[in-house]
Amino acid sequence: MRRYGQQKDRQLLKWALGLILWVVGMATGQPPALDAVSGKLAIDRDRVVPGDRFRVALVATIKEGYHIQSHQPPEGFVATELTLKGPKGFQVSKVFYPKAEKKKLLGTELPLYEGEVLFGALVSVDEGVAPGDYRIEAELTYQACDDTTCFPPTRWKGSLPVKVVAKGTAVSLINEDLFKRVEIKERQPEDSVATDQGVAGRLVSALRSGHTLLAILFAFAGGLLMNLSPCVLPMVPIVVGYFGRQSEGRVSRRALLGASFLLGLALMYSALGLIAATTGKMFSTFLQNPWVLFSVAILLLVLALGMFGLFELMTPQTAAKGFQKGVALVGEKRFAVKLLGAALMGLLLGVVGAPCVGPVVVGLFLTAPILDPQTLFFLFFTLALGLGLPYFFLVIFIGLAQKIRAGAWSLWVNRFFGLVLLMAALYFGWQSAFAFGFFTARHIWAPYTPEAVEQAAQDGKPVVIDFWATWCLPCKELEHKTFSDPRVKEVLKEFVTLQVDRTTNKDPISNEAANKFQVRGLPTVVFLDRSGKERKDLRLVGFEPPDRFLKRLEKVLQE
């Protein structure tokens, strides 16, 4: 209370000094400059969707011969303050002030604003805001001066229309040249995801500034970096096992097989990504279906048995005729069938790779409202090409091994590839058992309930919520390497730790939590402060080592 009283007294002193200076100015015949500033408000997009965050700019033009005080002036002057107020559901995250120019007046160097000055702000729209027309009210409080006199503080007021549309509606960026000049440092959730922060951040910045070509390059680089994640581990044995027998001797044909496989993978992955980004559903929703996991396991088992020589997969004559045009291009029917098989294997791997939701994927989700479906699909396609490029070269490498195989020992090579496929089939079969409900996975934390979150808020304790699934390898890595670290476990004693099992979509409480927190991929870790409000800037998507995870926990505890 004492500190508050001191601040209030200091503010009154500033106004009093300003009034005294005005009286002095009136005594010398100087008229009050109540119209020293004119302003114009602008928004960075033509419309917004619920859950989105947008930028607002104020272009303030100061009348020639006058200046206004900066946001942080010396004692005795009134600070320039920009205030934005929106209707219910609109939250102003932060206001950004331009850098003041220092000017020497009356023997003192003062930070001032002159000429055209750009102010910026970040505004977010809650998920529950209904589509419609809204207005944001702005007020700029300032004290104008000339070289000899300062005038009473006054205000400029303005209003900005904002159109809210339903989710999935295309949104276009506008006023791009203006916002390139406004200093707005956004702190987005993608800046806090597990890995590849630089690429993801640059991707989002490029998309929001309209540099689509640059964003495509960042998407491709992000796809390559996703191969460092454990989410790709189930893909490796399938590629090795399948192409260990299907590859051709000539480099050109091995390259065609690899390209066919890569195309199938990219098409499936980008289609799943587009659906997730435009509908708000989780990226790996297909893997919540036990029949999908079971079908993958059966297919891999059949391929494995074929490697062991129990039977040969023959293409029916009716199907072979369907490839007649393709045969003319590749030289023989058998190779045309292999191309089809490689493409189908790529489609399968597109489903298997769905859990690979890294920072770049999260960045695409965040910018989906401002992109048209064609651009969004192409960005996911480019990312998938980066993700699948190493397997393109792996197919060629396996082809080289196939070329040098000869003699009786090649039989044992086939058996080895069959064993690899069998292990992959067992993995997906085991995951389908969990998905069907035959087994129940256990997590080291308590199950999530809305009541547990409410109780934590009443007790003034922060909360950590882990969204995971049995088929999510990064989830297991996060649990066994990060959550189990002694230092992390010690700090987590200050939190209420909850978990949400997303192995299937049968649990209504799990579905409600995923919808409430807008979970788009796994693992996702959500942090709630002591009042129960989410710290969206700290949300984690993907694996993160203990040291960096500790920093997130410390930021929550500092509030």
Phi, psi and omega in degrees: 000320180296318179296321180297319179296321179295318179297320181294318179297320181295322179293320177296324179296320180298315180296322180295318179295320178298320179294320179299315179298324178295318178299319178298319179296319179297324180295332180268001176090009180279123181285155178291138181260071183286341181251037184290338184234132168242147186224159176219128181265148179215154178238157187269001179211160185283340178199164181230159178243154178304137182090356182271166174230135184227169182252144176236140178234145172243118175266104182260125178252118182267132184302138182302136181095355180237163170217163176238159182290156179283180179290334180230075182278172175292167177303138178101353179242154181270126182289147173282125184231131174253126179239131177242135178229127179244172177291178181301132181100351177256127182239128176272113184287312184195149175251135183247130182254146179287164177286131182279150175265135181272132181223137182271118179228133178053037177081004182235137178273118185242140173279120188227162170247132177223157176067226179267127183234136183249122175252151180225162179204152174252131181231135178244152180246127180295158181297331185273003181288128182280149176302143181160185180260130181229171178222141175251125181267134180239145178218124178249114176265130184208163173239119182266146178217158165248198186286349183233338188223142171250145187249167181300147176300145179216182185226144167251135180237144179209169182222139182237121177285140179228128180256121178260130181239167182291154178299144182094348177284137180294138180235137181244142175284142177226169179053038185295320180298321179295313186286345172291338182265348183270129180279095176234113179261101183279141174247098187261158176303331182292341178287348184245010179284173197296306187227168173059040182300320184298312181295316181296316179297318179293324178299311181297317179298319180296319180292319182287339177262004176085009180269077186295319181299317178295322178296325178297318178297319179292325178296318179296317178296321178296323177297319177299317182291337178295342178290350176277353181273148178293351181296341182273353185302319178295340183283328186297307181297330179293316179296313181297314183294317183287310185279352175298336179246340186270350186289158180253166182283318184284143182298320182299319181286324176296321179294322177295319177298314179297319180293321178296318177296314182297321179296316179297317178299313183295320180297314181293314183297316182289327177295316177297320180295318179296317179298315181296318184289326184268340181255345182082008179275167180289144186299322185259036183301325182301325182284354173280348179272116183298331181289331175294312179298319181294320179296319177299317180298317181296316180300315180294325178295318179297316179296321179295317179296325176296323177295329179278000174082014182289331175198166177246135177277115182251141179274127179301152181299322181296322179288325182297325180294333180293341182259017187299320179292321179292331180298321181298332181278323186259347171110328180203156184298319184301320181288326176299320178295322179295323177298317178297316179299321179295320179295318178296322177295325176295319176299319178298316181291335175297324176287316181297326181277002181302326178294349180284081180247092181266188182301325181293322177296318177298321178298321177293322176299318183293325182265001181305322181298337182259008182243146174281157184303324182295315179295318181296317178298317181294324178294317176296322179298316179296318177299318180294326176298319176295320178296321185268352183303317178301329180284333173300313179289329177296321177298317179295319181296317178297325177298323176297319178296322178297324184294323184271358180288137177197153175086187186293332183293342178296333177299320181288332175294318177300319180296323180295314179296324176297322178295322178298314178295324179296319178297319178295321178296319178295323179298311181288329174295320178295319179293324178293330177297320176294318183294325178285345179094011178290330177231158178237124179281152181244139177245152183286348180254166180286151178295147179288137168217147177301326180296323179295322178292317179298318180296321178297320178295321178295324180277354180072031181250138176288162186230142171240127180240124180254119174264124189212175176205157181293329181274005182260103182294320176299332177297316180292323178295320179295320181291315188275336182256325185259304182297332182270357178296133183304321181293318179294317180299323180293316180290326181293348176295339178277354184245161164266118185256123182231156179225149179236116181277115180252024179302320175231175176248031183270339184274118182296326179292320177296317179296319179297319180294318180297321178289320181297317184263006176053054180282124185250345180198168182238148352284150172234129179243123183251138180244129176247138179281186186292341178268357180092006180269138182288138170270087185295335180288347181254359183303138182247129174235114182108182180280148176214136180291163186303317185301315181286326178294324178299323180296324177296314180300319181295323179294325177292318182289338182289341182288000000 
